[in-house]
Amino acid sequence: MDASSSSSCIWRYNTFASFHGPDVRKTFLSHLRKQFNSNGITMFNDERIERSQTIAPALTQAIRESRISIVVLSKNYASSSWCLDELLEILNCKENAGQIVMTIFHGVNPSDVRKQTQDRIWDRFQRNLDDEAKMIEKIATDVSDKLLATQSKDFDDIVGLKAHLTEIESLLYLDYDKVKMVGISGPAGIGKSTIARALHSLLSSSFHLSCYMENLIESKANSALEYPSKLSLQEQLLSQVLNLKDIRIRHLGAIRERLHDQRVLIILDDVTEVEQLEVLANIEWFGPGSRIIVITENKAILLHHGISDIYHVGFPSQEDALKIFCLYAFRQTSPPDGSITLLECEKIIRIIGKLPLNLHGVGVEFRGMSDDDCNLFVIGFIHHSLSEKSQALFDYLIQCSVLENGRKTGEPPSGDLTKILADLGEEIGDDLDIELGQIYELAYQAWQTAKRIYGWE
């Protein structure tokens, strides 16, 4: 299943509980529901549904509209055809919609339950009659963490992201039960970190542990990396993976000792040296099914570390570059009516290139501008990109009699224009960035805009 499919679902309930009523409804489940209410976690309530031999349509719908299904395995759960029908629907939603499934063993031992799942993604809670309150608090905390980790909408509007994620997921081969390392390379400002963050948001809930470790560039390693610095890097990684502060280790085998039996997702950003990977990412240190994603500008680092599955982030297409620019400039994927034209946006992109960081930097300059301010900004931006001779011609046209006469009549006299351009053409020749007519058009547009702004007659 495409892991991104769950992002398109609309969840009506946070949780759905599948349970055998006589075993737990008035005891454990009522306490769990009360704790969930205190934590702001919604749970589907089935009390008004009439029991029958087959699962009611309302229950099927509720399962499909729940982000997390909690299966309470009690003594008589497996003897209920109703419960088994619910379980079948839950597993179907897990497979096809990315639903999270958690199991709670209530009054039974896990070993007593046949056909245990082998993918190890279900969280297991063993009921302890002497400490049920703490167990319920732990369940509520875990559910809250999973809801916060999987409902991010931070990356929904990023142009071209879905195509990147699809390609990288194919390299990750998530069904493969061995450890796998994948690299992401590309120039600075191309969007590597954004893609990696989206991957972490999308996939982290499918792993026992996960972390996104950034700013590795600030702890740049080299061939003479001191032993204490190596320990410090491993302490940072373990602190983030285990969500524990101030971890202190005494040797470089600590990562293997703590994570060799854990299915982890680790993303290392801004890797600048092979030595960083040697300290943090040995494929033998992590449990089956783990995935390590390394982000760097230097593809050679990945190859040197034995990472052959590499996704290179290329420049966006012209169409996507235009959407990126307009989203930052106008908060929509095309220029609004009355603002600068599509052609002018395309001119800007040709000048600044299609690097997303540049599209962002220039795009945000347009926010809050009036239409005339936008026009002047575009003109100034294009003027700044011209060669010295083209700029000189532009400046001359602004001051020449063509525009002075045009200011009175409303239209530039073609005779004067023809003479000026002919004279300048003989003097300048072909040493211009754009054609003479285009330079004139640009200058005339600047003059008309200035007249509107300053009220010149």
Summary of the structure (lengths in Angstrom):
residues: 457
radius of gyration: 31.0
end to end distance: 66.6
largest distance: 99.2
contacts: 1333
relative contact order: 0.07
helix: 55%
strand: 11%
